[in-house]
Amino acid sequence: MVPTAVPRAPSCALAAALVAGLIAASAGAQPRAASAPLFTAADSVLDLAVLERAALERNASYAAATAAAREAVARADAAGALAPLELGAGLAPSSVGSAAGAGWRASVSQPLPLFGRRGLERRMARGEAGAVQGDADAARLDLLRQVRAAFYDDYHADRVRQTALETLAWMRRARAAALARYAAGTAPQQDVFAADVEIAMLEHQAVSAGRNRLLVEARLRAMLHLDPASPLPAPPDTLSVPDADDARLLLMRSNERTRPELRGAEARVDAQRARLALARRAALPELSAGWEYDRTMDEPAYRSMATLTLELPVWPGRVAAERRAAEAGLAEATAQRDAARDELLRRITDASTQFDESLHELGVIGDALLPAAERSLASARAGYESGRGDFGAVIRAERDVLGARLEVHRTLAAVHQARAELERALGGPSAATLEEGR
C-alpha cells in the first residue's frame, strides 16, 4: 500500500542546504562578502513595494549600469574643451659653460579647433551619454520587471503548495472514512487504494511546489544581493485583481518620451549625426597658435617669435573613409531606433492582449468553473456519505476542484505578470509610484 505520509520539510531544507553549499563552493578562496539583512523575523508577509525599492538600492547589475551612466556624463562634461597647452624646451649641450652663455629654446602652443569642432564634440559626447543613460533607465525597468515576475512566481508556488496541502488534509479524512466503511463491509477496498494514490500525488505536488519556491527565492536573493541563508517572508495569501480600466488609462496616457529605449536610441542617432558632421569637417585645416623663445639667436630682437601652425589634411583617403564610416554609423543608429520602436509597439500589443485575455480567463474560472466544481464535489461527498455515491466520483470531483483552484491562482498571477509587462513596455512606474507604494 502506498504510504500516506511523506516528509516534506526535510526535502526542502535539504535542497536549500545543497544550493547554499554549491554557492559557497563556487566562491572558492574568496567568499562573497555578507550583505546586511533586509528582512527580520517580524516581517511576516513579503511586500512588493519593499522589494522594488530594495532591488533598486542593492542590485549589483543595476549599480553597474548607473555607474556607467555617471561615467558617460562626466566624459561628456569634458568633451569639447580646449586641448592642453603644448610646452617645449631644448638645450644646446655644447653651449653650457661657454662665454656667450647656454643656448636654450622654449615654446608654448595651443591648438585652436575651428569650424565648430568643439561644439560638435560636445554634442557627440552628450548623445553618447544620453544613450548610456537610456540603457541605465532600461536596466531599471528590467530589474523592476524581474522583481515582479519573481514575486508573482513566489505567490503562485506558495498557493500551489498550500492548496495541495489543504486538499491533502481533506483527502486523508476521506481515506479514513473509506477505510472505516471498508472495515464495516459497506465499501470496497478499492476506495482505500484510490485514496492512497490521490494522497501520494498531492504530497508530491506539495513538495514540488515547495522546491519551486526555493528556486524563486534564490532569484530574489540574487536580485537583492542577499546571502543564500538570508530569510525571506512568505508571499501574501491573495492578490487583488488589477483594474482593466486603469490599464487602459495607462495606455492612453503613455507616450514615447517615457520609454528609455527610444530616448537612448534617439540620443545615439544624435551622436552619430554629430560624428558625421565632424568627419566632414576633417577635410578642413586645424589651427594652432603659440609663442617661442630661442636663446641661441644672436639678435635679441629675433629670439621671441609668435607662431601659427596649420594642419592640412592633404591626403583625402583617411578623411573619406571616416566620412563613410560615420554615414554607415548614422544609418545603423537610425535603423536601430526604428527597430526599437517597432519592438516596443509589439510588446505593448502583446502585453495588453495577454492582460485582457488573462483577466477574462480569471473571471470565467473564478465565477463559473470553480463554483460549479465545488458544487459537484459537495454533491459527490453527500452521495458517498449517504451510501448512494461512488468514491471514484468523489476523487474526480476533488481533482476538478483542485485544478480549478490552481487555475485561479495561476491566472491571477498571469494577470499581474501581464500588467507588469505592459508597464515595462510603456516605460514603467514612475519614481513617485515606487515611493508611495501600491
C-alpha positions as CSV (number, residue, x, y, z in Angstrom):
1,M,0.0,0.0,0.0
2,V,1.2,3.5,-0.8
3,P,2.4,5.3,2.4
4,T,0.1,8.1,3.5
5,A,2.8,10.4,4.8
6,V,5.9,11.7,3.1
7,P,8.2,14.1,4.9
8,R,8.2,17.4,3.1
9,A,10.1,20.0,5.1
10,P,13.3,17.9,5.3
11,S,13.3,17.6,1.4
12,C,13.0,21.4,1.0
13,A,15.6,22.0,3.7
14,L,18.0,19.6,2.0
15,A,17.5,21.4,-1.3
16,A,18.2,24.7,0.4
17,A,21.3,23.3,2.0
18,L,22.6,21.9,-1.3
19,V,22.0,25.3,-3.0
20,A,23.9,27.1,-0.2
21,G,26.7,24.6,-0.4
22,L,27.1,25.0,-4.2
23,I,27.2,28.8,-3.9
24,A,29.8,28.6,-1.1
25,A,31.9,26.1,-3.1
26,S,31.8,28.3,-6.2
27,A,33.2,31.2,-4.2
28,G,36.4,29.3,-3.6
29,A,39.1,31.1,-1.6
30,Q,37.3,34.5,-2.0
31,P,33.9,34.1,-0.4
32,R,31.3,36.7,-1.1
33,A,31.1,39.4,1.5
34,A,28.0,39.1,3.7
35,S,25.4,41.8,2.9
36,A,23.2,43.4,5.5
37,P,19.9,41.6,6.2
38,L,16.9,43.1,4.6
39,F,14.1,41.3,6.4
40,T,13.7,40.3,10.0
41,A,11.6,37.7,11.8
42,A,9.0,40.3,12.4
43,D,8.4,40.6,8.6
44,S,5.7,38.0,8.1
45,V,4.5,39.0,4.6
46,L,6.6,39.8,1.5
47,D,5.7,43.3,0.2
48,L,6.2,44.1,-3.5
49,A,6.9,47.8,-2.9
50,V,9.6,47.0,-0.4
51,L,11.2,44.5,-2.8
52,E,11.2,47.0,-5.6
53,R,12.9,49.8,-3.6
54,A,15.4,47.3,-2.1
55,A,16.3,46.0,-5.6
56,L,17.0,49.5,-6.9
57,E,19.2,50.2,-3.8
58,R,21.1,46.8,-3.7
59,N,21.2,45.2,-7.1
60,A,24.8,45.0,-8.3
61,S,24.0,44.9,-12.1
62,Y,21.8,48.0,-11.8
63,A,24.5,49.7,-9.8
64,A,27.0,49.0,-12.6
65,A,24.6,50.5,-15.1
66,T,24.1,53.7,-13.2
67,A,27.8,54.0,-12.6
68,A,28.4,53.6,-16.4
69,A,25.8,56.4,-16.9
70,R,27.6,58.7,-14.5
71,E,30.9,58.0,-16.2
72,A,29.4,58.8,-19.6
73,V,28.0,62.1,-18.2
74,A,31.4,63.0,-16.7
75,R,33.1,62.3,-20.1
76,A,30.6,64.5,-21.8
77,D,31.4,67.3,-19.5
78,A,35.0,67.1,-20.5
79,A,34.3,66.9,-24.2
80,G,34.8,69.9,-26.4
81,A,37.3,71.6,-24.0
82,L,40.4,73.1,-25.4
83,A,43.3,70.7,-25.8
84,P,46.1,71.0,-23.2
85,L,48.9,73.5,-23.9
86,E,51.9,72.0,-25.7
87,L,55.1,73.1,-24.0
88,G,58.5,72.5,-25.5
89,A,62.1,73.1,-24.3
90,G,65.5,72.5,-25.8
91,L,69.1,72.9,-24.7
92,A,72.4,73.1,-26.7
93,P,74.8,70.9,-24.5
94,S,78.0,72.3,-26.1
95,S,77.0,75.8,-25.2
96,V,76.9,75.1,-21.5
97,G,79.7,77.0,-19.8
98,S,80.6,79.0,-22.8
99,A,81.4,82.7,-22.7
100,A,78.2,83.5,-24.7
101,G,76.0,81.6,-22.2
102,A,74.0,78.4,-22.6
103,G,71.9,78.2,-25.7
104,W,68.3,77.0,-25.0
105,R,64.9,77.3,-26.6
106,A,61.3,77.3,-25.1
107,S,57.9,77.2,-26.8
108,V,54.2,77.0,-26.0
109,S,51.4,76.1,-28.4
110,Q,47.7,75.9,-28.2
111,P,45.5,74.0,-30.7
112,L,42.5,76.1,-31.7
113,P,39.8,74.0,-33.3
114,L,37.8,75.9,-35.9
115,F,34.5,75.5,-37.7
116,G,32.5,74.4,-34.7
117,R,34.5,71.3,-33.9
118,R,34.3,71.8,-30.1
119,G,30.5,72.1,-30.2
120,L,30.2,69.0,-32.3
121,E,32.5,67.1,-30.0
122,R,30.3,68.1,-27.0
123,R,27.1,67.2,-28.9
124,M,28.5,63.8,-29.8
125,A,29.6,63.1,-26.2
126,R,26.3,64.2,-24.8
127,G,24.5,62.0,-27.3
128,E,26.6,59.0,-26.2
129,A,26.0,59.9,-22.6
130,G,22.2,60.1,-23.3
131,A,22.4,56.6,-24.9
132,V,24.2,55.1,-21.9
133,Q,21.6,56.9,-19.6
134,G,18.8,55.3,-21.6
135,D,20.5,51.9,-21.1
136,A,20.6,52.5,-17.4
137,D,16.9,53.6,-17.3
138,A,16.0,50.5,-19.3
139,A,18.0,48.4,-16.8
140,R,16.0,49.9,-14.0
141,L,12.7,48.9,-15.7
142,D,14.1,45.4,-16.5
143,L,15.1,45.0,-12.8
144,L,11.6,46.0,-11.6
145,R,10.1,43.6,-14.1
146,Q,12.2,40.8,-12.9
147,V,11.4,41.5,-9.3
148,R,7.7,41.5,-10.0
149,A,8.0,38.3,-12.0
150,A,9.7,36.6,-9.1
151,F,7.2,38.0,-6.6
152,Y,4.2,36.6,-8.6
153,D,6.0,33.3,-9.2
154,D,6.6,33.1,-5.5
155,Y,2.9,33.8,-4.8
156,H,1.9,31.1,-7.3
157,A,4.3,28.4,-6.0
158,D,3.1,29.1,-2.4
159,R,-0.5,29.0,-3.4
160,V,0.0,25.7,-5.2
161,R,1.7,24.2,-2.1
162,Q,-1.0,25.5,0.3
163,T,-3.9,24.4,-2.0
164,A,-2.3,20.9,-2.3
165,L,-1.8,20.7,1.5
166,E,-5.4,21.7,2.1
167,T,-6.7,19.2,-0.4
168,L,-4.3,16.6,1.1
169,A,-5.8,17.1,4.6
170,W,-9.3,16.6,3.3
171,M,-8.2,13.5,1.3
172,R,-6.7,11.9,4.4
173,R,-10.0,12.4,6.2
174,A,-11.8,10.8,3.1
175,R,-9.4,7.9,3.3
176,A,-10.2,7.4,6.9
177,A,-13.9,7.3,6.1
178,A,-13.3,4.9,3.2
179,L,-11.2,2.7,5.5
180,A,-14.0,2.7,8.1
181,R,-16.6,1.8,5.5
182,Y,-14.4,-1.0,4.2
183,A,-13.9,-2.4,7.7
184,A,-17.7,-2.3,8.1
185,G,-18.2,-4.1,4.8
186,T,-20.1,-1.2,3.1
187,A,-17.4,-0.1,0.7
188,P,-14.8,-2.0,-1.5
189,Q,-11.1,-1.9,-0.6
190,Q,-10.5,-0.2,-4.0
191,D,-11.8,3.1,-2.4
192,V,-8.9,3.0,0.1
193,F,-6.4,2.3,-2.7
194,A,-7.8,5.2,-4.7
195,A,-7.4,7.5,-1.8
196,D,-3.8,6.3,-1.2
197,V,-2.9,7.1,-4.9
198,E,-4.5,10.6,-4.6
199,I,-2.7,11.3,-1.3
200,A,0.7,10.3,-2.9
201,M,0.0,12.6,-5.8
202,L,-0.9,15.5,-3.6
203,E,2.1,15.0,-1.4
204,H,4.3,15.1,-4.5
205,Q,2.6,18.2,-5.7
206,A,3.2,20.0,-2.4
207,V,6.8,19.0,-2.3
208,S,7.4,20.0,-5.9
209,A,5.8,23.4,-5.3
210,G,8.0,23.9,-2.2
211,R,11.1,23.2,-4.3
212,N,9.9,25.7,-6.9
213,R,9.6,28.3,-4.1
214,L,13.2,27.6,-3.2
215,L,14.3,28.4,-6.8
216,V,12.2,31.6,-6.9
217,E,13.6,32.7,-3.5
218,A,17.1,32.2,-4.9
219,R,16.3,34.5,-7.8
220,L,15.0,37.1,-5.3
221,R,18.1,36.9,-3.2
222,A,20.4,37.3,-6.2
223,M,18.5,40.4,-7.3
224,L,18.6,41.8,-3.8
225,H,22.3,41.0,-3.2
226,L,21.5,38.8,-0.2
227,D,23.3,35.8,1.1
228,P,21.7,32.4,0.4
229,A,20.8,31.9,4.1
230,S,19.0,35.3,4.4
231,P,15.4,34.8,5.4
232,L,12.5,35.9,3.1
233,P,9.0,36.4,4.3
234,A,6.2,34.4,2.8
235,P,4.2,35.9,-0.1
236,P,0.7,37.2,0.5
237,D,-2.2,34.8,0.6
238,T,-4.0,36.6,-2.2
239,L,-3.6,39.3,-4.8
240,S,-6.0,42.0,-5.7
241,V,-7.4,41.8,-9.3
242,P,-6.0,44.6,-11.5
243,D,-8.5,47.1,-12.9
244,A,-8.9,46.8,-16.6
245,D,-9.9,50.5,-16.9
246,D,-6.8,51.5,-15.1
247,A,-4.7,49.6,-17.6
248,R,-6.5,51.3,-20.5
249,L,-5.9,54.7,-18.9
250,L,-2.2,53.8,-18.6
251,L,-2.2,53.1,-22.3
252,M,-3.9,56.3,-23.2
253,R,-1.6,58.5,-21.2
254,S,1.6,56.8,-22.4
255,N,4.0,58.4,-24.9
256,E,7.4,57.7,-26.4
257,R,9.2,60.1,-24.0
258,T,8.6,57.7,-21.1
259,R,10.4,54.8,-22.9
260,P,14.1,54.8,-22.2
261,E,14.9,52.5,-25.1
262,L,13.6,55.2,-27.5
263,R,15.3,58.0,-25.7
264,G,18.6,56.2,-25.8
265,A,18.2,55.3,-29.4
266,E,17.4,58.9,-30.3
267,A,20.5,60.0,-28.4
268,R,22.6,57.6,-30.4
269,V,21.2,59.0,-33.6
270,D,22.1,62.5,-32.5
271,A,25.6,61.4,-31.5
272,Q,26.1,59.8,-34.9
273,R,24.9,63.0,-36.7
274,A,27.5,64.9,-34.7
275,R,30.1,62.3,-35.6
276,L,29.2,62.7,-39.3
277,A,29.5,66.5,-39.1
278,L,32.9,66.1,-37.5
279,A,34.0,63.7,-40.2
280,R,33.0,66.2,-42.9
281,R,35.0,68.9,-41.2
282,A,38.1,66.7,-41.0
283,A,38.9,67.9,-44.5
284,L,39.3,71.5,-43.2
285,P,42.6,72.7,-41.7
286,E,43.4,72.6,-38.0
287,L,45.0,75.8,-36.4
288,S,47.5,76.1,-33.6
289,A,48.8,79.4,-32.2
290,G,51.9,79.7,-30.0
291,W,54.9,81.6,-28.8
292,E,58.6,80.6,-29.0
293,Y,61.8,82.0,-27.4
294,D,65.2,80.9,-28.9
295,R,68.2,81.9,-26.8
296,T,70.6,80.7,-29.4
297,M,69.7,83.6,-31.8
298,D,72.4,86.3,-31.9
299,E,70.0,89.1,-32.4
300,P,67.8,89.6,-29.3
301,A,65.0,91.0,-31.4
302,Y,64.7,87.7,-33.2
303,R,64.7,85.5,-30.1
304,S,60.9,85.8,-29.4
305,M,58.5,84.7,-32.1
306,A,54.8,84.2,-32.4
307,T,53.8,81.1,-34.3
308,L,50.8,79.9,-36.2
309,T,50.5,76.3,-37.4
310,L,48.0,74.9,-39.9
311,E,47.4,71.1,-40.1
312,L,46.4,70.4,-43.7
313,P,44.7,67.1,-44.4
314,V,46.1,66.8,-48.0
315,W,45.6,63.1,-48.1
316,P,41.9,62.5,-48.8
317,G,41.8,58.7,-48.3
318,R,41.6,58.8,-44.5
319,V,39.1,61.6,-44.4
320,A,36.8,59.9,-47.0
321,A,37.0,56.6,-45.0
322,E,36.0,58.3,-41.8
323,R,33.1,60.0,-43.5
324,R,31.8,56.7,-44.9
325,A,32.1,55.1,-41.5
326,A,30.2,58.0,-39.9
327,E,27.4,57.7,-42.6
328,A,27.1,54.0,-42.0
329,G,27.0,54.6,-38.3
330,L,24.2,57.1,-38.6
331,A,22.2,54.7,-40.8
332,E,22.8,51.9,-38.3
333,A,21.7,54.1,-35.4
334,T,18.6,55.2,-37.3
335,A,17.6,51.7,-38.1
336,Q,18.1,50.6,-34.5
337,R,15.9,53.4,-33.3
338,D,13.1,52.3,-35.7
339,A,13.6,48.7,-34.7
340,A,13.3,49.6,-31.0
341,R,10.1,51.5,-31.7
342,D,8.7,48.5,-33.6
343,E,9.7,46.1,-30.9
344,L,8.1,48.2,-28.1
345,L,4.9,48.5,-30.1
346,R,4.8,44.8,-30.5
347,R,5.5,44.3,-26.8
348,I,2.7,46.7,-25.8
349,T,0.2,44.9,-28.1
350,D,1.2,41.5,-26.7
351,A,1.1,42.6,-23.1
352,S,-2.2,44.4,-23.5
353,T,-3.8,41.4,-25.3
354,Q,-2.4,39.0,-22.7
355,F,-3.7,41.2,-19.9
356,D,-7.2,41.3,-21.3
357,E,-7.2,37.6,-22.0
358,S,-5.9,36.6,-18.6
359,L,-8.4,38.9,-16.9
360,H,-11.3,37.3,-18.9
361,E,-10.0,33.8,-18.1
362,L,-9.8,34.7,-14.4
363,G,-13.4,35.8,-14.5
364,V,-14.6,32.6,-16.2
365,I,-12.7,30.3,-13.9
366,G,-13.4,32.2,-10.7
367,D,-17.1,33.0,-11.4
368,A,-18.2,29.9,-13.2
369,L,-15.8,26.9,-13.3
370,L,-14.7,26.9,-9.7
371,P,-18.2,27.3,-8.2
372,A,-19.5,24.6,-10.4
373,A,-16.7,22.2,-9.4
374,E,-17.2,22.9,-5.8
375,R,-21.0,22.2,-6.1
376,S,-20.1,18.9,-7.9
377,L,-17.7,18.0,-5.1
378,A,-20.2,18.7,-2.4
379,S,-22.8,16.6,-4.2
380,A,-20.3,13.7,-4.7
381,R,-19.4,13.9,-1.0
382,A,-23.0,13.9,0.1
383,G,-23.8,10.9,-2.1
384,Y,-20.9,8.9,-0.9
385,E,-21.6,9.7,2.8
386,S,-25.2,8.6,2.3
387,G,-24.1,5.3,0.7
388,R,-25.6,6.1,-2.7
389,G,-22.5,7.5,-4.4
390,D,-19.2,6.2,-5.8
391,F,-15.9,7.0,-4.3
392,G,-14.4,7.4,-7.8
393,A,-16.9,10.2,-8.4
394,V,-15.6,11.9,-5.2
395,I,-12.0,11.6,-6.5
396,R,-12.9,13.0,-9.9
397,A,-14.8,15.9,-8.3
398,E,-11.9,16.6,-5.9
399,R,-9.5,16.7,-8.8
400,D,-11.8,19.2,-10.6
401,V,-11.9,21.5,-7.6
402,L,-8.1,21.2,-7.1
403,G,-7.5,22.0,-10.8
404,A,-9.9,25.0,-10.8
405,R,-8.4,26.4,-7.6
406,L,-4.9,26.1,-9.0
407,E,-6.1,27.7,-12.3
408,V,-7.4,30.7,-10.3
409,H,-4.0,31.2,-8.6
410,R,-2.1,30.7,-11.9
411,T,-4.4,33.0,-13.9
412,L,-4.3,35.7,-11.1
413,A,-0.5,35.6,-11.2
414,A,-0.6,35.7,-15.0
415,V,-2.8,38.8,-14.9
416,H,-0.3,40.6,-12.7
417,Q,2.6,39.4,-14.9
418,A,0.9,40.8,-18.0
419,R,0.2,44.1,-16.2
420,A,3.8,44.3,-15.2
421,E,5.0,43.6,-18.7
422,L,2.6,46.3,-20.0
423,E,4.0,48.8,-17.6
424,R,7.5,47.8,-18.6
425,A,6.8,48.3,-22.3
426,L,5.1,51.6,-21.7
427,G,8.1,53.0,-19.6
428,G,7.4,51.5,-16.2
429,P,6.1,53.0,-13.0
430,S,7.2,56.5,-12.0
431,A,9.5,57.2,-9.2
432,A,6.6,58.7,-7.2
433,T,4.7,55.4,-7.6
434,L,7.6,53.5,-6.1
435,E,7.9,55.9,-3.2
436,E,4.2,55.8,-2.4
437,G,3.9,52.0,-2.8
438,R,1.0,50.3,-4.4
